[in-house]
Amino acid sequence: MRPAVLALTDRRDAHLPFVQRHLDDPIVVVDPRTLLRGGELTYRPESAGTTVIVDGQVLTDVAGVWFRKPLNVSPADLPVDQEVAPYSVSAMREQYSQLLTEFPGARWVSDYFAILRASNKLYQLSVADRIGLRTPPTIFTSEPKRAAEFIRDHRRVVSKPIGIVHPTVNGEQKVLFTTLLDEDRLPDLSNLHLAPSIFQVAPDVVRDLRVTVVGEKVFPAEVTTSRSDGLSQVYDSRLGHYEGGMTITEARDFPVDLAEKCVRLLKELRLSFGAIDLLLDSAGEYWFLENNPNGQWAYVEQVTGQPIGKAIADLLSG
């Protein structure tokens, strides 16, 4: 029997089929929410190592573990008294999190703790700058005066949310996008201390690129869309994804030396996967914006045909 490939994610994850089609055996999906329905997750520590059992399947030989998007259980999900629900949630999350240090001989795409570290945007920028990627002047701040001064000094600036939880307004979840600012679009910054943000100089954009890196394979794509605010430049490709009108094409003229730097960035961050956002300005210079260590890519493969899923499958099974 071939070694198993695990995916730590929601069973409904739309990315699963893009990898599964390149594997002979079914991916073993470990979804934290299956515990709600009585699914089994057992650990048996022994001198030779820990035995992990998922829904009756003993996982003794695991080639790869794909950490994707496992959805946490919340108190509202539980069929228990709400007074004890917080403990139940804590116990279920802790039970699931034991997986994150198991299978040391497997190839993780990517290691959970490396993902946590690489998700730090300030750390990303420092590593990118160190390896020779060009980064725009940036400030992370909770101080309104510093933010306003930065916007005045640089004139064209984008604001980026630093929070990772989306707010809910009138019962509806809102997605916070990267937003272009200038002196004519200066927001009310008086409560910035309650929602610190990232402010970054906006280059004169000619092309917006999403570069997906899997191991040492690089899949560059150009993303264009019509902004709802009338701006032609794309500063957040998710906006085009939500509003429609987004066009994605393979960037066939992507520089070889830049591809090598993207691979090196991931190695420095100790990642096996990354979704890197770059911009090309009117002077022909490429700018690094950020790397999403667990970003979406299926929509890119679906349109461009780039074999991202196969690269992930090869990494997990190899």
N, C-alpha and C positions, 0 to 999 in steps of 0.2 A: 504493500500500500504506500502511495506517495505521501510525503510530508504534507501536513495541512497548511492552508493559508487562512489566517484569521482576519476579520475586519471588525474593529471596535467602532460601531456606528449604529444609527437608526436603520431598522430593516427596510424602511421606505426610501433610503438614501438613493437619489437618482444617479449617483456615480457608480453604484455597484455593478449594473449590467455592462458598463464600459470596460470593466476589468474582468468580470466573470467570463465574458465571451472568449477570452484568451487563455482560460485555464481549463484543464480537463476535468477536475473535480470541483464540486460546489465549494464556494467560500463559506467558512464557518463564521456566521455573523453573530457577534456577541453584543446584543442590544440591552442596555440597562433596564429598559422598560419591560422586557419580557419577564423580569422578576415580579412585576405586578400581577402577571397571569400565572404565577407559580412555576416559572422556568427555573431550572437548576443551575446554580453556579457554586461549585464546591472546590475547596483547596485542601490538599492533604500533604502537609510538609513531612518529608522523610529525609534520611541521611543522603540519599542519592539525588535529592531535588524534590521540588513540589509537584505533585500530581494535580492537574487542573481538569475538572469535569464540567462540561457544558451540556445541559439537557441530556445527560446520560452518556455523552461521548467523551471518552478519556483522551485527552490531548497529550500524547506522549512524544510526538514528533511533529514539530511546527517549523516550517521553513521561513515563513514571513508573517509579520503582524502589521496590518494597515490601520493606523490610527486616523479615523476620519472625523465623524461628527456624532459621537454618542450623545443623546439627549438626556439630561438629568431628570430624574423623577422629582416632582414637586408635591408639597403637602396636599394640594387640591386633587391630585391623582389617586390618593390612597383611600381605601374603604375602611378607614379607622377613625376613631374620635380625633378631632382636630387638636385636642390637648396633647395627644401622644404622637401626632403626625410628624412633628419636627424630629423626634427621636427616630421614628421609622425611616424617614428620608435619610437621616444621617447614617443609619446602619446600612441601608441599601447602597448608598454612595460609597461608603467605606469598603463594603464587600466587593463592589465593582472595581474600585481603585487598586485593589491588590493585584489585579492583572497587569498594572502598569510597570511592575518590576519583575514580572515573570518572563519566561522564554528568552533568557540571555543569549542563547545561541542562534536565535532567529534574526532575520533582517527586519528591522522596524522602519516603516515609512510613515512618519518619522518617529524617533524616540520622543515620548510624551514630554519628558523634562527638557529636552532640547527645544521642542516646540514652545514650551512656556518661556524659556529664556529668549528665544529668537522672536517672540511676539512683542518684546520690549522695543518700541519704535526708536527710542533714543539709542539703544544699543545697536540696532540695525544700521542707523545712519553712521555711527562711529566706525563700524566694521566696513561698511561700504566705502566710506571715505578712505580708510586705511589701505584698502586693496586697489584704490585707484578709480573707483566709480565717482562721477561728478554728482555732488549733492547740493540742492539749493539752500541758501541761508534760511535758517529755521529757528523758531523759538517755541518752547513749551512753557506756558505760563498760566498763572491764576490771577495775575495783576493787570487790571484794566489799562492803567497808564502805559505799561510796557507794551501791551498788545497794540494800543492806539499809536504809540510812537513807532513801532515796527511797521505798521501799515502805512503811516505817513512817509517813513523813510524809504520804503521800497515800492510804494504806489500800487503795484499789482501783487496781491497776496491771496492765498487760499487759506481758509480755516478748515481744520480737520478735527473730528471728534476724537478724543482720547479714551472716552468711555467705551466699554465693550457690551454694555446692556442697552437695548433700544428702549426709549421711553414709551409709555402708553398714555394717549390723550383721548379722553372720552371713550375709553374702552377699546381704542384702536391703536395697535402698535405702529409707531413711526420709525422710519429708517432715516438716520442722519447722514447726509451726503457731504462730500467735500464741496465747499462753496467758494466761489470767487468773490473777493472783496476789493474795494478801492475806496478812495475818499468819498465817492458818491454812493457807495454801498456799505457804509460803516454801520455795523449793527450796534445795538445797545450792549455795551460791555460791562455795565455796572454790577452785574451778578456773575461775572466771570469766575469769581472765587468759589462759586457753587457748582460750576461746570468748567473746570480748566480745559483748555483746548490747545491744539497745535496750530501755529501760524507759519506759513511757508511761502517764500517768494515763488510766484507763478511765472515760469519761463514763457517766452513767446512761442507757443506750441505750433508745430507743423504736423507732428504725428504722435499718437498715443499708442503705446505698445504694452501688451500683456505677454510676458515671457514666462512660460511654464518650464521648469527644470525638473527632470527626474533622473537622479543619479548624475551621470555625465552627459545626458541627452538634453538638448535645448530645443524648445518649440516656441519660436517667436511669432506673435500675431499682432496685426494692427487693428485697433478698435476705433471706429468713428461713429458719431451719432449727432443728431440735431438736438441741441440743448433747448429745454423749455424756456430758458431765460434769454434766448436769442443769441447766445454765444456759440461760435462754431467750434471752439476748442473743447476738448473733453478733459475734464479734471476728475471725474469719477465715473468709470465705465459702468458701475452698477446703475447709475441714473438712466443710461440708455437701455439697460436690461429691463428695468422696471417700466419705463415709458414707451418702449418700442422704438423702432427706427434705427436700431443699432446694426452696424455692418462690421463683420470680422473677416479679415483676410490673412492668409499666411504672409509673414514678412520675409520674403525670399532674399532680400538684400541686406539682411541683418549682419553687421560686421563680425567676423570671426573672433577678433580680439575681445569684443564686448561679450560674446557668448562664453568665452573662456573665463572672463571676470564673473559672469553670472554663476558658472559652475564653482568657481573658487569661493564666491560669497557663501554658497550653501555649505561648502566644506568647512569654512571658517565658523559657520553657525551650527555645524554638526547636524545638518539636515539631509534627508534623502530626497526631499521634494520642496519646491517653492514656487509661488506665483508672484513674479516680480513685475512691478509697474514702473515703466520708463517713459520718458518724454523725449522727443527729438525737437530741438528748437530751430528757428529760422537761420541760425548760423551753422547748422549742421552738427551741433553738439548734443550728445545724449545725457539725460539727467536721470539719476536714480531717485525714485520717490519712496517706495517701500517694498517690502517682501511680505507676502502673506504666507506663513509657513504651512497653512492648511487650507489654502484658497480653492475656490471652485474652478473647474477646468472643463467639465463635460460640455458646456455650451460652446467652448472653443473647438473641441474636437468635432462636435456635431456639425459645425459649419465649415471648418477648414479641412477636416479629414486627417489632421495630424494625429499620429498613433500614440497619444498620451496614455490611454488606458493600457495598451500593449506594453509600453515601457514600464508602467507600474506593475503589471502582471509579471513581467520578466524579472523585475527587481525582487518581488515578493517570493517568486517560486525558484529563483536561482540560488 
